[in-house]
Amino acid sequence: MNVARVVSSAALLVALAAGGCSAKRETTARRGHVRVAAAADLNQALVAVIAGFGASHDVDVAVSYGSSGTFYAQLLNQAPFDLFLSADLHYPNELASRGLTLPQSEFTYAVGRLVLWAPAASPLAIDRDGFAALTGTSITHLAIANPEHAPYGRAAVAAMQSAGIYDRLRPKLVFGENVAQTMQFAQSGAADAAIVARSLTSAPNVKGTGREFEIPPAAYPRMDQGGVILRWAADPDAARALRGFLLSADGRAILERSGFALPER
């Protein structure tokens, strides 16, 4: 047997294997990863956004949903997120003013809308009577997001004040930790009705299961929703790519189908 040839072949195999491992490591290294802290009203919309984004980007996206104010408090302590999608502009702008974001990474992606919603089996004719349906004695609990830290909760209070019914309904209010939990209160019967995001009532698993009344936008402050890339983002390029898709024509179309209004470009 030609020993030199055997040794050379073995060396070649080792080199090929090492090259394969190196290529695999490079492929793994090239795959991006984005950790997103997202307002609860994006619960359904982001599923479609991430699916569309993933079709053209080699990036993994992990999302945590909650109240914007709670995330803001966590991000002040540099919670491990790369991208923050808030239900308002105040929290992202505050983070930017404190130097906790990448420079000029703030953006506006949607405009939130409020609806009054009750289950289809409810005796409340919300779709016909709107806020007037809440003034009767049959309603005992109305759910809204906690206005202490949820932009949708603050908007709900403003809408009730605009309608002149807040003082009457205040003893009947129950607070969800965020707008998604608020929706669950009404769906489960823990509340007779809820003031929630239109993006949640537009979700496929909710549509057609209740009665709703869209609250006129003039009844509450405009709900521009914004985001920002955090200063400590582990993969800022991947975060920028997701932001870019969200603001693209495809991303905007998904948001609009999901019940959001769109900001001017």
C-alpha positions as CSV (number, residue, x, y, z in Angstrom):
1,M,0.0,0.0,0.0
2,N,1.2,3.5,-0.8
3,V,1.5,5.0,2.7
4,A,2.1,8.6,1.4
5,R,-1.1,8.4,-0.7
6,V,-3.1,7.2,2.3
7,V,-1.7,10.0,4.5
8,S,-2.4,12.6,1.8
9,S,-6.0,11.3,1.4
10,A,-6.6,11.4,5.1
11,A,-5.2,14.9,5.3
12,L,-7.5,16.0,2.5
13,L,-10.5,14.5,4.3
14,V,-9.6,16.4,7.5
15,A,-9.2,19.6,5.5
16,L,-12.6,19.2,3.8
17,A,-14.3,18.4,7.1
18,A,-12.6,21.4,8.7
19,G,-13.7,23.5,5.8
20,G,-17.3,22.2,6.1
21,C,-17.3,23.1,9.8
22,S,-15.9,26.5,9.1
23,A,-18.6,27.1,6.4
24,K,-21.3,25.9,8.8
25,R,-20.0,28.3,11.5
26,E,-20.0,31.2,9.0
27,T,-23.5,30.4,7.9
28,T,-24.6,30.3,11.5
29,A,-22.8,33.6,12.2
30,R,-24.5,35.2,9.2
31,R,-28.0,34.5,10.5
32,G,-29.4,37.5,12.3
33,H,-31.4,37.6,15.5
34,V,-33.7,40.3,16.8
35,R,-35.3,40.5,20.3
36,V,-38.4,42.7,20.2
37,A,-40.3,44.3,23.0
38,A,-43.7,45.0,21.5
39,A,-46.9,46.7,22.6
40,A,-49.7,44.3,23.2
41,D,-51.9,45.7,20.4
42,L,-49.3,44.2,18.0
43,N,-50.1,40.7,19.2
44,Q,-51.7,39.5,15.9
45,A,-50.2,42.0,13.4
46,L,-46.6,41.1,14.1
47,V,-47.2,37.4,13.4
48,A,-47.9,38.4,9.8
49,V,-45.1,41.0,9.7
50,I,-42.6,38.4,10.9
51,A,-43.8,35.9,8.3
52,G,-43.4,38.4,5.5
53,F,-40.0,39.5,6.8
54,G,-38.7,36.0,7.2
55,A,-39.5,35.2,3.6
56,S,-36.8,37.6,2.4
57,H,-34.4,37.8,5.4
58,D,-32.3,35.3,7.2
59,V,-33.2,36.6,10.6
60,D,-34.8,35.0,13.6
61,V,-37.2,37.2,15.5
62,A,-38.2,36.7,19.1
63,V,-41.1,38.9,20.5
64,S,-42.3,39.6,24.0
65,Y,-45.6,41.4,24.3
66,G,-46.7,43.7,27.1
67,S,-47.6,47.2,28.1
68,S,-45.4,50.0,26.7
69,G,-44.9,51.6,30.1
70,T,-43.8,48.4,31.7
71,F,-41.3,47.8,28.9
72,Y,-40.1,51.4,29.2
73,A,-39.3,50.8,32.9
74,Q,-37.4,47.7,32.0
75,L,-35.5,49.3,29.2
76,L,-34.3,52.1,31.6
77,N,-32.4,49.2,33.2
78,Q,-31.2,47.9,29.8
79,A,-33.5,44.9,29.5
80,P,-32.1,42.5,26.9
81,F,-34.1,43.7,23.8
82,D,-32.8,45.1,20.5
83,L,-36.0,46.7,19.2
84,F,-38.8,48.4,21.1
85,L,-42.2,48.9,19.4
86,S,-44.3,51.1,21.6
87,A,-48.0,52.0,21.5
88,D,-47.0,55.7,21.6
89,L,-44.1,58.0,20.8
90,H,-43.5,59.2,24.3
91,Y,-41.6,56.2,25.6
92,P,-39.3,55.7,22.6
93,N,-38.5,59.5,22.6
94,E,-37.8,59.4,26.3
95,L,-35.3,56.5,25.8
96,A,-33.6,58.4,23.0
97,S,-33.4,61.6,25.2
98,R,-31.6,59.5,27.9
99,G,-29.0,58.2,25.4
100,L,-30.3,54.6,25.5
101,T,-30.9,54.2,21.8
102,L,-28.9,54.1,18.6
103,P,-28.7,57.7,17.3
104,Q,-31.6,58.7,14.9
105,S,-33.2,55.2,15.1
106,E,-36.6,56.5,16.2
107,F,-39.5,55.9,13.8
108,T,-43.3,56.0,13.6
109,Y,-44.9,52.9,12.2
110,A,-48.7,53.1,12.8
111,V,-51.6,55.0,14.3
112,G,-53.7,53.2,16.8
113,R,-57.5,53.2,16.9
114,L,-59.9,52.5,19.7
115,V,-63.1,50.4,19.7
116,L,-65.7,49.5,22.2
117,W,-66.3,45.8,22.1
118,A,-68.6,43.2,23.8
119,P,-69.2,39.5,23.1
120,A,-71.9,38.6,20.5
121,A,-74.1,37.1,23.2
122,S,-74.0,40.4,25.2
123,P,-77.4,42.2,25.6
124,L,-75.5,45.5,25.0
125,A,-76.3,46.9,21.6
126,I,-72.8,48.5,21.3
127,D,-72.7,48.4,17.5
128,R,-75.9,50.4,17.5
129,D,-75.7,52.7,20.5
130,G,-72.0,53.2,21.0
131,F,-71.1,54.7,24.4
132,A,-74.8,55.2,25.2
133,A,-75.0,51.4,25.7
134,L,-72.7,51.8,28.7
135,T,-75.0,54.1,30.6
136,G,-77.6,51.5,31.6
137,T,-77.8,49.6,34.8
138,S,-77.1,46.3,33.1
139,I,-73.4,46.9,32.8
140,T,-71.3,46.2,36.0
141,H,-67.8,46.1,34.7
142,L,-66.0,47.9,31.8
143,A,-62.4,46.8,31.1
144,I,-59.7,49.2,29.9
145,A,-55.9,48.9,29.9
146,N,-54.3,50.4,33.0
147,P,-53.8,54.1,32.2
148,E,-50.8,54.2,34.6
149,H,-48.6,52.5,32.0
150,A,-50.7,51.6,28.9
151,P,-51.2,54.3,26.2
152,Y,-54.5,52.6,25.2
153,G,-55.8,53.0,28.8
154,R,-55.0,56.7,28.7
155,A,-56.8,57.0,25.4
156,A,-59.8,55.1,26.7
157,V,-60.1,57.5,29.7
158,A,-59.8,60.5,27.3
159,A,-62.5,59.1,25.0
160,M,-64.9,58.5,28.0
161,Q,-64.2,62.0,29.2
162,S,-64.9,63.4,25.8
163,A,-68.3,61.6,25.8
164,G,-69.1,62.9,29.3
165,I,-69.5,59.4,30.8
166,Y,-66.2,58.9,32.6
167,D,-67.3,59.9,36.1
168,R,-70.3,57.7,35.9
169,L,-68.3,54.7,34.7
170,R,-65.2,55.1,36.8
171,P,-66.6,52.9,39.7
172,K,-67.2,50.1,37.1
173,L,-63.7,50.1,35.6
174,V,-61.5,47.1,35.7
175,F,-57.9,47.4,34.5
176,G,-56.0,45.0,32.3
177,E,-52.2,44.9,32.6
178,N,-52.1,45.7,28.9
179,V,-54.7,46.1,26.1
180,A,-54.5,42.4,25.2
181,Q,-55.4,41.3,28.7
182,T,-58.2,43.9,28.6
183,M,-59.6,42.2,25.6
184,Q,-59.4,38.8,27.4
185,F,-61.5,40.2,30.3
186,A,-64.4,41.0,27.9
187,Q,-64.0,37.7,26.0
188,S,-64.1,35.6,29.2
189,G,-67.1,37.5,30.7
190,A,-65.0,39.0,33.5
191,A,-66.1,42.3,32.1
192,D,-69.3,43.2,30.2
193,A,-67.4,45.2,27.6
194,A,-64.0,46.6,26.9
195,I,-62.3,49.6,25.2
196,V,-59.5,48.1,23.2
197,A,-57.3,48.4,20.1
198,R,-59.0,47.9,16.8
199,S,-56.0,45.8,15.8
200,L,-57.2,43.2,18.4
201,T,-60.8,43.0,17.3
202,S,-59.6,42.8,13.7
203,A,-57.7,39.6,14.4
204,P,-59.0,36.4,12.6
205,N,-59.7,34.6,15.9
206,V,-61.8,37.6,17.2
207,K,-63.5,38.9,14.1
208,G,-67.2,38.1,14.1
209,T,-67.3,37.0,17.7
210,G,-68.5,40.2,19.1
211,R,-70.2,43.6,18.6
212,E,-68.1,46.7,18.3
213,F,-68.3,50.4,17.9
214,E,-65.3,52.3,16.5
215,I,-64.7,55.3,18.7
216,P,-64.3,58.5,16.6
217,P,-60.6,59.4,16.5
218,A,-61.5,63.0,17.4
219,A,-62.6,61.7,20.9
220,Y,-59.1,61.0,22.1
221,P,-55.5,62.2,21.3
222,R,-54.0,60.8,18.2
223,M,-52.2,57.6,18.9
224,D,-49.0,57.7,16.9
225,Q,-47.1,54.5,17.6
226,G,-43.3,54.5,17.4
227,G,-40.3,52.4,17.9
228,V,-36.5,52.6,18.4
229,I,-33.4,50.5,18.3
230,L,-31.7,50.1,21.7
231,R,-28.1,51.2,22.2
232,W,-27.1,47.7,23.4
233,A,-28.7,45.9,20.5
234,A,-26.7,42.7,19.9
235,D,-27.4,42.7,16.2
236,P,-28.2,46.2,15.1
237,D,-28.2,45.4,11.4
238,A,-30.9,42.7,11.9
239,A,-32.9,45.2,14.0
240,R,-32.6,47.8,11.2
241,A,-33.7,45.2,8.6
242,L,-36.9,44.4,10.6
243,R,-37.6,48.2,11.1
244,G,-37.1,48.6,7.3
245,F,-39.6,45.9,6.5
246,L,-42.2,47.3,9.0
247,L,-41.9,50.7,7.3
248,S,-42.0,49.2,3.7
249,A,-45.0,49.0,1.5
250,D,-45.5,45.4,2.4
251,G,-45.2,46.1,6.1
252,R,-47.6,49.0,6.0
253,A,-50.1,46.9,4.1
254,I,-50.0,44.2,6.8
255,L,-50.5,46.8,9.5
256,E,-53.4,48.4,7.7
257,R,-55.1,45.0,7.2
258,S,-54.5,44.4,10.9
259,G,-56.7,47.4,11.9
260,F,-54.1,50.2,12.2
261,A,-54.2,53.5,10.5
262,L,-51.0,54.5,8.8
263,P,-48.9,57.6,9.5
264,E,-47.9,59.8,6.6
265,R,-44.6,58.8,5.0
